[in-house]
Amino acid sequence: MIEALAFYMFAAIAVASAVLVISAKNPVHSVLFLILTFFNAAGLFVLLGAEFLAMILVVVYVGAVAVLFMFVVMMLDINFVELRQGFLQYLPIGGLVGLILLVELATLVGGWVMAPEAAKGGAAPIPEGVTNTHALGELVYTHYIYLFQAAGMVLLVAMIGAIVLTHRSRPGVKKQNISRQLDRNPANSVEVRKVETGKGI
């Protein structure tokens, strides 16, 4: 009974905070709701007996990724009004992608309801006599190592794309130019002036 109440509490808060992540207009509020989602997802992992995944979710995502994302949002000074100007022209494509994802999710849920034994056939067998961390490491870094590396490459490309899209030149912001600094001539950059005694420059 207590496990069921805890599950429904964690699940309801996780779903509600996930909706607030994409619906909040302030990006800082979105990051805070994202942290709340991570904490509730960690609670669900604890209920499933995957304490290592819960710890990793809190330490890595809450302690590093979410805080780093908040710093990036606060330091980039993104003009969100300018970014929202072309929202309507991308709305049909976004709606199509959302419809495709909805159909795929409905297909998965329908197959899970009609054939619940199919999910057990694709699941990896649970080894006996090993800890949760050992079993997870053996599964990820041996059987699915190539898929794990491919997922890392996809995240790397996504990170580079996000940096390229948000990094733009803004007027009035000074930036370092390495080649210009190396090409400087001391004769042109240093001026020696003789100051008479008792007088200023």
Backbone bond lengths (Angstrom), bond angles and torsions (degrees), N, CA, C in turn:
res aa  C-N    CA-C-N  psi(-1)  N-CA   C-N-CA  omega(-1)  CA-C   N-CA-C  phi
1 M - - - 1.466 - - 1.530 110.47 -
2 I 1.351 116.47 -45.31 1.461 119.66 -179.85 1.523 110.53 -66.60
3 E 1.364 116.21 -38.82 1.464 119.39 178.82 1.519 111.40 -62.95
4 A 1.342 116.94 -39.42 1.462 120.68 179.52 1.528 111.39 -65.91
5 L 1.334 116.17 -42.12 1.463 119.56 178.50 1.528 111.12 -64.78
6 A 1.336 116.25 -41.35 1.467 119.32 178.39 1.527 111.02 -65.24
7 F 1.340 116.67 -39.33 1.465 119.39 178.72 1.525 111.32 -62.50
8 Y 1.318 117.35 -48.63 1.464 120.05 -178.82 1.535 111.11 -65.15
9 M 1.326 117.63 -34.98 1.453 119.85 178.82 1.531 110.44 -66.87
10 F 1.358 117.08 -50.64 1.460 120.62 179.48 1.529 111.33 -61.87
11 A 1.341 116.94 -42.32 1.464 120.26 -177.34 1.521 111.53 -67.15
12 A 1.335 117.20 -42.55 1.463 119.95 -178.81 1.527 110.99 -65.54
13 I 1.337 116.70 -43.54 1.470 119.38 179.70 1.520 110.76 -67.32
14 A 1.349 117.37 -37.30 1.466 120.46 179.11 1.524 111.39 -64.58
15 V 1.322 117.07 -44.27 1.464 120.08 179.91 1.527 110.58 -66.81
16 A 1.332 117.12 -43.06 1.468 120.05 -179.19 1.531 111.08 -64.87
17 S 1.326 117.29 -43.45 1.463 119.39 179.02 1.522 111.96 -69.02
18 A 1.344 118.02 -32.22 1.462 120.27 176.15 1.527 111.44 -65.77
19 V 1.326 116.51 -37.99 1.465 119.75 176.15 1.522 110.52 -66.25
20 L 1.331 117.00 -38.88 1.464 120.34 178.90 1.529 112.09 -68.49
21 V 1.344 117.54 -26.04 1.466 120.03 177.69 1.524 110.82 -61.55
22 I 1.327 117.23 -42.52 1.464 120.46 -176.71 1.514 112.96 -90.78
23 S 1.329 117.61 -11.52 1.471 119.59 -178.62 1.523 112.98 -103.36
24 A 1.327 118.36 -15.27 1.468 120.54 -179.11 1.527 109.99 -71.52
25 K 1.328 116.33 136.52 1.463 120.86 -179.57 1.529 111.99 -80.08
26 N 1.310 116.84 -29.67 1.459 121.04 178.87 1.529 109.53 -86.32
27 P 1.341 119.32 122.67 1.470 119.80 -178.04 1.525 113.04 -65.03
28 V 1.330 118.17 -29.87 1.463 120.09 177.61 1.527 110.39 -66.61
29 H 1.333 117.47 -39.82 1.458 120.74 175.76 1.524 110.36 -63.76
30 S 1.333 117.50 -36.28 1.460 120.58 177.59 1.524 111.22 -62.49
31 V 1.326 116.64 -40.14 1.467 120.12 178.61 1.524 110.56 -65.65
32 L 1.322 117.12 -40.44 1.470 119.82 178.77 1.529 111.18 -65.03
33 F 1.316 117.35 -41.21 1.469 119.53 176.06 1.532 111.13 -66.75
34 L 1.336 116.93 -31.68 1.463 120.28 176.71 1.527 110.80 -65.29
35 I 1.330 117.30 -40.29 1.459 121.21 176.51 1.530 110.38 -62.65
36 L 1.339 116.60 -40.83 1.468 120.13 177.21 1.524 110.95 -63.22
37 T 1.323 117.37 -38.09 1.466 120.96 177.18 1.520 110.99 -63.60
38 F 1.328 117.15 -42.00 1.461 120.78 179.20 1.531 111.13 -62.37
39 F 1.315 117.24 -42.49 1.455 120.03 -179.38 1.530 111.25 -63.42
40 N 1.321 117.28 -41.96 1.461 119.72 179.82 1.520 111.60 -71.17
41 A 1.328 117.60 -34.20 1.464 119.62 174.24 1.531 110.81 -65.35
42 A 1.336 116.31 -36.80 1.464 119.56 175.24 1.527 110.88 -63.19
43 G 1.320 116.86 -38.45 1.465 119.77 175.59 1.518 112.39 -62.08
44 L 1.327 117.61 -38.92 1.462 120.98 176.52 1.522 111.33 -65.31
45 F 1.333 117.21 -37.68 1.471 120.17 177.03 1.531 110.93 -64.62
46 V 1.329 116.94 -37.94 1.463 119.86 178.07 1.522 110.30 -64.14
47 L 1.323 117.36 -39.84 1.463 120.13 177.76 1.524 112.01 -64.75
48 L 1.327 117.19 -30.01 1.464 121.00 178.59 1.526 112.75 -81.68
49 G 1.318 117.63 -5.96 1.448 120.56 -179.26 1.512 113.91 89.15
50 A 1.329 118.45 5.92 1.465 122.78 179.55 1.524 108.62 -98.20
51 E 1.326 115.33 72.33 1.467 119.17 -175.79 1.520 112.35 -69.34
52 F 1.339 116.67 -27.89 1.466 119.17 179.29 1.535 110.50 -67.74
53 L 1.334 116.93 -43.23 1.465 120.43 177.62 1.529 110.95 -63.10
54 A 1.329 116.84 -37.75 1.464 120.10 178.14 1.518 110.92 -63.80
55 M 1.332 116.72 -42.34 1.460 120.16 179.75 1.526 110.84 -66.43
56 I 1.336 116.86 -42.95 1.461 120.64 179.29 1.525 110.67 -63.43
57 L 1.326 116.86 -39.20 1.467 120.41 -179.60 1.520 110.95 -63.29
58 V 1.333 117.00 -40.01 1.462 120.14 -179.27 1.520 110.87 -74.92
59 V 1.338 117.10 -45.87 1.463 120.43 -174.46 1.517 111.32 -70.74
60 V 1.341 116.89 -47.62 1.467 120.25 -173.76 1.522 111.12 -79.49
61 Y 1.319 116.85 -54.62 1.456 119.47 -172.45 1.522 112.32 -76.66
62 V 1.318 116.86 -47.32 1.469 118.88 -179.70 1.521 110.88 -73.66
63 G 1.327 116.96 -43.88 1.448 120.15 -174.94 1.505 115.07 -78.24
64 A 1.324 117.81 -21.19 1.468 119.71 -175.26 1.517 112.16 -124.54
65 V 1.320 117.25 -59.56 1.459 120.36 -171.12 1.519 111.42 -67.45
66 A 1.325 117.52 -48.47 1.464 119.73 -177.38 1.527 111.56 -66.35
67 V 1.341 116.85 -42.11 1.463 119.54 179.00 1.523 110.63 -66.66
68 L 1.338 117.25 -40.71 1.459 120.30 176.95 1.521 110.93 -63.09
69 F 1.326 117.05 -40.03 1.453 120.57 178.71 1.522 111.10 -64.00
70 M 1.325 116.66 -37.91 1.460 119.66 178.15 1.522 110.57 -65.60
71 F 1.341 117.28 -41.99 1.459 120.00 177.55 1.522 110.97 -62.66
72 V 1.331 117.05 -40.47 1.466 120.71 179.83 1.519 110.39 -64.25
73 V 1.334 117.09 -43.92 1.470 120.67 179.69 1.520 110.54 -62.51
74 M 1.333 117.19 -39.09 1.463 120.14 -176.88 1.525 112.19 -76.88
75 M 1.345 117.81 -27.52 1.455 120.27 -175.45 1.523 113.25 -92.42
76 L 1.336 118.23 -23.48 1.463 119.39 -176.66 1.521 112.55 -73.85
77 D 1.314 117.79 -25.14 1.469 121.81 -178.25 1.526 110.60 54.85
78 I 1.333 114.86 54.69 1.463 120.94 -177.65 1.522 109.27 -76.88
79 N 1.311 115.38 135.21 1.458 121.17 176.35 1.529 108.08 -85.31
80 F 1.334 116.10 94.32 1.452 120.10 -175.53 1.519 112.25 -71.16
81 V 1.315 117.31 -24.24 1.467 119.29 175.91 1.521 110.11 -65.50
82 E 1.324 116.12 -40.22 1.466 120.00 178.54 1.518 111.63 -69.09
83 L 1.344 116.88 -35.64 1.456 119.60 -179.98 1.520 112.48 -70.15
84 R 1.348 116.58 -27.86 1.469 119.22 -178.27 1.531 112.62 -84.57
85 Q 1.322 118.10 -3.15 1.464 119.13 -176.55 1.527 111.89 -67.13
86 G 1.328 118.61 -35.43 1.460 121.12 -179.93 1.507 113.47 -94.87
87 F 1.347 117.27 26.98 1.460 119.71 -175.97 1.528 111.69 -69.73
88 L 1.311 117.43 -39.73 1.465 120.20 -174.64 1.523 112.83 -68.04
89 Q 1.321 117.80 -32.52 1.458 118.71 -179.13 1.531 112.34 -73.03
90 Y 1.343 117.53 -22.66 1.461 120.80 176.85 1.525 112.47 -95.81
91 L 1.326 117.19 -1.34 1.458 120.43 -177.45 1.528 113.08 -63.54
92 P 1.335 121.05 -43.25 1.481 119.23 179.13 1.524 112.98 -62.03
93 I 1.338 117.54 -41.79 1.465 120.19 179.57 1.529 110.37 -66.86
94 G 1.337 115.90 -41.97 1.462 119.11 177.93 1.517 111.93 -64.13
95 G 1.329 116.57 -39.17 1.465 119.57 176.77 1.519 112.48 -64.56
96 L 1.345 116.54 -37.61 1.470 120.09 177.76 1.523 111.36 -65.44
97 V 1.320 115.86 -44.34 1.472 119.59 177.82 1.524 110.86 -62.42
98 G 1.343 116.73 -42.72 1.460 119.99 177.67 1.521 112.47 -63.13
99 L 1.341 117.24 -37.77 1.463 120.63 178.05 1.526 111.28 -65.92
100 I 1.330 116.32 -41.05 1.472 119.88 178.16 1.527 110.83 -62.99
101 L 1.337 116.67 -44.19 1.466 120.17 177.78 1.527 111.57 -62.88
102 L 1.340 116.73 -37.52 1.460 119.97 178.94 1.525 111.05 -65.65
103 V 1.338 116.78 -41.05 1.465 120.12 177.96 1.523 110.97 -64.85
104 E 1.335 116.62 -40.92 1.470 119.60 178.81 1.525 111.56 -64.28
105 L 1.335 116.67 -43.12 1.466 119.53 177.93 1.531 111.57 -64.49
106 A 1.334 116.49 -39.62 1.466 119.86 177.98 1.525 110.67 -64.37
107 T 1.339 116.91 -38.05 1.464 120.40 177.60 1.524 111.36 -64.14
108 L 1.334 116.28 -43.15 1.461 119.68 179.02 1.528 111.73 -64.78
109 V 1.325 115.91 -45.57 1.470 119.08 -179.52 1.519 110.65 -65.40
110 G 1.356 117.14 -40.39 1.456 119.98 178.14 1.518 112.86 -63.82
111 G 1.334 116.67 -41.26 1.459 119.48 176.96 1.510 112.65 -66.65
112 W 1.341 116.64 -34.97 1.459 119.86 178.70 1.522 111.14 -68.86
113 V 1.334 116.73 -35.55 1.466 120.13 179.71 1.521 110.84 -73.55
114 M 1.343 117.00 -42.73 1.474 119.90 -175.84 1.524 112.10 -77.41
115 A 1.336 117.97 -32.14 1.469 120.51 -178.67 1.525 108.85 -133.86
116 P 1.318 118.27 78.61 1.474 119.54 -178.28 1.520 113.38 -67.84
117 E 1.323 118.66 -20.73 1.461 120.01 -179.96 1.516 112.45 -75.53
118 A 1.344 117.99 -15.16 1.468 119.94 -179.90 1.519 111.99 -68.18
119 A 1.330 117.77 -33.49 1.464 120.70 179.59 1.518 111.66 -66.67
120 K 1.348 116.93 -33.55 1.457 119.76 179.15 1.524 111.69 -70.36
121 G 1.332 117.19 -30.62 1.458 119.83 -179.72 1.515 112.96 -69.10
122 G 1.336 117.98 -31.22 1.458 120.83 -179.62 1.502 113.98 -89.35
123 A 1.328 118.20 -9.22 1.458 121.31 -178.55 1.522 110.35 -78.99
124 A 1.316 115.39 148.15 1.463 120.95 177.78 1.524 109.21 -75.70
125 P 1.335 116.93 142.81 1.475 118.53 179.16 1.521 111.39 -66.35
126 I 1.313 115.90 142.59 1.464 121.44 -179.13 1.524 108.64 -82.44
127 P 1.323 119.38 116.52 1.473 119.71 -179.32 1.525 110.93 -71.99
128 E 1.304 115.18 149.62 1.452 121.17 -179.32 1.523 110.31 -100.79
129 G 1.305 115.70 144.59 1.448 121.10 176.77 1.518 115.30 83.52
130 V 1.335 118.76 8.58 1.462 121.61 178.36 1.520 108.57 -123.84
131 T 1.313 115.15 158.19 1.456 120.23 -179.76 1.531 110.41 -79.22
132 N 1.323 113.96 168.88 1.460 119.85 179.71 1.526 111.21 -63.75
133 T 1.327 117.12 -39.30 1.468 121.10 -179.86 1.519 111.36 -66.18
134 H 1.337 116.96 -42.75 1.466 121.27 179.03 1.519 111.31 -63.66
135 A 1.340 116.53 -44.68 1.458 120.07 -179.76 1.523 111.58 -64.17
136 L 1.336 117.18 -40.47 1.461 120.77 179.60 1.527 111.10 -66.70
137 G 1.342 116.85 -44.14 1.461 119.91 178.79 1.513 112.48 -63.54
138 E 1.328 117.35 -40.72 1.468 120.08 178.83 1.523 111.51 -66.05
139 L 1.315 116.72 -36.24 1.460 119.84 -179.03 1.527 111.65 -73.02
140 V 1.335 116.82 -43.71 1.466 120.40 -174.90 1.523 111.38 -76.30
141 Y 1.333 117.14 -44.28 1.463 120.82 -171.39 1.525 114.29 -93.61
142 T 1.329 117.48 3.19 1.473 119.94 174.55 1.521 111.26 -121.67
143 H 1.315 117.05 -59.60 1.469 120.08 -175.29 1.525 112.43 -77.24
144 Y 1.325 117.18 -35.13 1.466 120.53 -175.15 1.528 111.74 -120.03
145 I 1.332 116.56 34.49 1.457 119.61 -176.20 1.523 111.44 -66.78
146 Y 1.338 118.25 -38.81 1.471 120.17 -178.88 1.525 111.39 -69.75
147 L 1.327 116.59 -39.02 1.468 119.19 176.33 1.530 110.65 -67.39
148 F 1.316 116.53 -34.99 1.469 120.76 177.80 1.522 110.36 -65.16
149 Q 1.333 117.37 -43.81 1.459 120.69 177.68 1.522 111.28 -66.68
150 A 1.334 117.23 -37.40 1.470 120.25 177.85 1.525 110.95 -64.76
151 A 1.329 117.30 -39.50 1.465 120.46 176.74 1.525 110.84 -63.71
152 G 1.336 116.90 -38.22 1.459 120.06 176.40 1.524 112.38 -63.85
153 M 1.348 116.98 -39.17 1.462 120.08 177.73 1.523 111.35 -66.63
154 V 1.330 116.96 -38.64 1.470 120.28 177.34 1.525 110.70 -62.68
155 L 1.339 117.09 -42.67 1.464 119.97 177.99 1.525 111.36 -66.17
156 L 1.336 117.36 -35.44 1.467 120.22 178.04 1.526 110.93 -65.62
157 V 1.334 116.80 -43.80 1.466 120.40 178.31 1.528 110.68 -64.35
158 A 1.328 116.80 -39.45 1.466 120.05 178.09 1.520 111.23 -64.30
159 M 1.338 117.06 -39.55 1.459 120.29 179.04 1.525 110.76 -65.48
160 I 1.340 116.97 -43.44 1.462 120.20 178.78 1.529 110.49 -63.83
161 G 1.324 116.78 -41.20 1.461 120.00 178.19 1.513 112.52 -62.97
162 A 1.335 116.94 -40.28 1.470 119.67 178.18 1.517 111.33 -64.96
163 I 1.345 116.83 -38.69 1.461 119.70 178.86 1.525 110.66 -66.53
164 V 1.337 116.92 -41.99 1.465 120.39 -179.30 1.525 110.95 -65.30
165 L 1.335 117.12 -38.95 1.461 120.21 -177.83 1.529 112.03 -70.78
166 T 1.318 117.25 -35.12 1.467 119.72 -175.85 1.523 112.70 -91.69
167 H 1.324 118.41 -19.36 1.461 120.49 -178.25 1.523 109.27 -85.74
168 R 1.290 116.96 111.93 1.447 121.66 179.48 1.531 108.49 -141.09
169 S 1.296 114.88 156.94 1.468 119.88 -178.97 1.521 110.03 -79.31
170 R 1.313 115.67 133.48 1.466 121.46 179.68 1.518 108.74 -120.58
171 P 1.316 117.77 139.72 1.472 119.74 179.63 1.518 111.63 -67.45
172 G 1.325 114.64 142.62 1.453 120.18 177.78 1.513 114.85 86.50
173 V 1.351 117.86 1.08 1.461 121.18 179.74 1.525 108.52 -103.99
174 K 1.325 116.76 123.24 1.457 121.64 -179.57 1.520 110.09 -83.95
175 K 1.337 115.48 134.25 1.452 120.92 179.39 1.516 109.45 -128.07
176 Q 1.297 114.79 156.39 1.452 120.91 -179.15 1.527 110.25 -82.04
177 N 1.348 115.60 131.01 1.451 122.10 177.26 1.534 107.61 -117.14
178 I 1.339 115.81 101.92 1.462 120.72 -173.36 1.526 111.55 -64.60
179 S 1.331 117.04 -45.10 1.466 120.08 -177.76 1.529 111.75 -63.55
180 R 1.343 116.38 -37.37 1.462 119.72 178.51 1.525 111.18 -68.29
181 Q 1.326 116.35 -35.61 1.456 119.26 177.73 1.525 111.71 -68.26
182 L 1.334 116.97 -39.30 1.462 119.87 -179.59 1.527 112.11 -71.18
183 D 1.325 117.42 -27.44 1.463 121.00 -179.03 1.524 113.53 -84.17
184 R 1.318 117.59 -0.07 1.466 119.37 -177.53 1.523 110.73 -69.01
185 N 1.314 114.87 139.43 1.460 122.07 177.86 1.526 108.40 -100.30
186 P 1.316 117.92 128.17 1.487 118.38 179.87 1.520 113.16 -58.37
187 A 1.337 117.19 -30.18 1.463 119.05 179.69 1.524 111.95 -67.42
188 N 1.333 116.85 -29.41 1.461 120.34 -179.25 1.527 113.11 -91.13
189 S 1.311 117.15 -18.37 1.459 119.86 -175.90 1.520 113.98 -103.59
190 V 1.321 117.65 -17.65 1.459 121.53 -178.95 1.521 108.79 -115.71
191 E 1.294 117.16 128.16 1.454 122.66 179.28 1.523 109.29 -120.52
192 V 1.287 115.99 122.53 1.479 122.14 179.73 1.523 108.51 -98.71
193 R 1.307 115.51 122.63 1.476 121.78 -179.25 1.522 109.00 -122.11
194 K 1.283 114.18 136.35 1.450 121.27 179.57 1.525 108.49 -91.25
195 V 1.312 115.09 118.63 1.457 121.55 -178.43 1.511 108.36 -103.48
196 E 1.300 114.29 127.26 1.463 119.17 178.47 1.534 110.94 -71.96
197 T 1.303 114.74 154.54 1.460 120.07 -178.23 1.512 110.49 -67.21
198 G 1.305 115.73 130.70 1.450 121.49 177.88 1.515 113.95 85.40
199 K 1.320 118.06 4.36 1.460 121.24 179.74 1.528 109.09 -125.97
200 G 1.305 113.82 152.63 1.456 118.85 177.04 1.518 111.41 -88.16
201 I 1.332 113.99 -174.82 1.472 119.17 -179.37 1.524 109.61 -75.32
